[in-house]
């Protein structure tokens, strides 16, 4: 209970939300490094997973604005959960494209964003896809990039679950 109480207190600090934002910035910087320095072409699924991760960053920005306000904190937690869940779904689908290739189950050729937010036109250097979803172009410790994204998004959901549970425990007094 003491750990949950400490986690509740920590979730009410700007530092917690800033750390979440810094994790997102780190992973987005890694993605851009892979794309522009290592010249690994991002596929459609990579771009969608990138947007889901940016959603986690948006959640961090929400929480960062006023972490002591319960409404703002819960809004940030909800956005974090929705973005992480969607990212996990996308990453699992991407892993399926890579390790169970089928001519009947392939990713799109081009990214499709809503007409009100054509990210690939606004920032093609970040949101334009020109790679093949089924190709494994990079591995680290035997895991492909989408497999690592499964780990990253699942870890986000585990941490989020602990933070959400901690919201129902009385916070530590300073």
Order of alpha helices (4+ residues) and beta strands (2+ residues): alpha-alpha-alpha-alpha-alpha-alpha-beta-beta-alpha
